[in-house]
Amino acid sequence: MRDLIFFPRKTRFWWRSSMTTSFLNGERAVVVFFICRILYSLPLSLLFHGVALSLLTLASFSLEISFDSSNSPSLFRTRPGASSGILLGAVTLPSLLLSKLVQLSRGISLAQLQLQEIQYLTWQYWATSASACSVVLFLAFARRRSSLSPPHWGVKFSLCSIFLEVLVSVAALATTSQIGMHPALKLAWVFSHGLASVKLIQHFLRTFPSCASIGEASLVTSGIVLYFGDMLLLTIKKLHGLLFSSELVAAEYETSRSEISIIIQGLVLGLLLYPIALKYILQVWEWSINTSSAEARRYYEIGRTLIFVASLGFVLIMIVPSWMQFVQEFHEHPFFWVISFVFSEPSKRLSLCMYWMSIICVSVLRFYNISKNSKLERILLRKYYHLMAVSMFLPALIFQPKFLDLAFGAALGIFLTLEIIRVWRIWPLGQPINQFMNAFTDHRDSDLLIVSHFSLLLGCALPIWMSTGYNDRPLAPFAGILSLGIGDTMASMVGHKYGVLRWSKTGKKTVEGTAAGITSVLAACSLLLPLLASTGYILTQHWFSLLLAVTVSGLLEAYTAQLDNAFIPLFFYSLLYEGYPEMIGMVIFGWSSYEDEENDDSQLDGLK
């Protein structure tokens, strides 16, 4: 209220009106409804988890209002034209893991998986919550220090909510009896994720200015920290099992890992760490070479290429496979394991590879020529790649899901390698790759970092990877393909051609486009469910829950200014796992044995 004393009455009215409009924007309303839906499906056993998510939502909600209503210069060089996205970035991953916990609770009730898996996922949930909470806390203090005026009410409310969430998290971790580690070790491990996330988001925003909003950077950093933490825990567990016998890494954390998941994790994390080493190696090479003449410059570029090829080969052939063989019992080099896996069903998998290569070659060449010679808008040109993803991934997911898992990991590895070549301008491919990629970029990409192809690939891959193992919602693996390949594509095409009614005065999204996207996804589900049933799934699909998931995802696509390819599939995936709180609650507390014949039909929902 102190800020209003210095403004005349007309200005005070404008300030209040502006704050109200900002408070009630469409993206926040969709996210709050999404959180309420997740909380509604929770059993009593996940009460602490739900309270922590609620407090995180309040903290990030109020802090986002503070950031977006500020007229002072931005604290960080974020992507132009995007809102801060703090709320969306903070709650997406914790909500995703919480919905996965609800789904695994159903699996335990039906004796489809072991208790260790849900205990480990619980630990990951608290680690992710700590990451999001720490990032919000860092942003709140940064906002408070940068403001010359008294702290905004949103910053104060955010700090209070974070303090309460920390208390809830500490109480939950200290009183959880299923996890065998000492409470101090649990707290240290979980909150180390928060510290790592803060350091990483600072590095990301400083190294890649104007490449992402705060919410997008928060989602990326939290995901990377969680993935690295999982790799580190696997390594520590293996080391400790070889050297000692104690409770540092207890048996409760024994989770089954497939060879494919270990290969993907090692490949991705190795390529993410590789540029750090490459930077210093190339600096040494640059210091040792005099590039004053053209001949010396040519020699320098050839040397950079040889160094890149040699160092990348050493990482991918020696270092990364060594870690894979250390944490997983491979009886041969992982590369030869992949070859054996592909040729275990040569007729199906090699045919699928040839099918993919033909689509990629024809589509890429065709679309690249169109991008150079046609006046077709780039947004529509990019949506053709979404349709290409549907034609490539949908048949493979139905008939060869394990092979598709491995193919996604290989594609992500290739994308990371090409981006390293493009960013470092490795001769002779660096400049041609940069020209080719720039033909399909939009306002969310920059010369420093092109993210569109990563977001599309990961948007389709993450729901599939997360559905590995027990899965009682057969549509969940298809969340990315349905929401991006079909829903987002139809919304853009119909909205661009026929859209008249806009959702907001400043946005380009139309009501007609959103309606077309929602309708197309529902139509695709109505065709996909009978096909899945014919391949062996037992389905009792609740169409109201499906309609709600599709609608909320469609509204998020309509309202968000963030990178929709990254957020929409995760929202859709989380809502598809919405459960039944009364049934799960009875299971968790041991009130039902699930051995009664009269309950079998209602509880064997979606089993394969």
Secondary structure by P-SEA (a helix, b strand, c coil): ccccccccaaaaaaaaaaaaaaaccaaaaaaaaaaaaaaaaccccaaaaaaaaaaaaaaaaaaaaaaaacccccccccccccccaaaaaacaaaaaaaaaaaaaaaaaaaccccaaaaaaaaaaaaaaaaaaaaaaaaaaaaaaaaccccccaaaaaaaaaaaaaaaaaaaaaaacccccccaaaaaaaaaaaaaaaaaaaaaaaaaccccccaaaaaaaaaaaaaaaaaaaaaaaaaaaaaccccccccccccccccaaaaaaaaaaaaaaaaaaaaaaaaaaaaaacccccaaaaaaaaaaaaaaaaaaaaaaaccaaaaaaaaaccccccaaaaaaaaaacccccaaaaaaaaaaaaaaaaaaaaaaaacccccaaaaaaaaaaaaaacccccccccaaaaaaaaaaaaaaaaaaaaaaaacccccaaaaaaaaacccccccccccccaaaaaaaaacaaaaaacccccccccccccccccccaaaaaaaaaaccccccccccccccaaaaaaaaaaaaaaaaaaaaaaaaacccccccaaaaaaaaaaaaaaaacccccccccaaaaaaaaaacccaaaaaaaaaccccccccccccccccccc
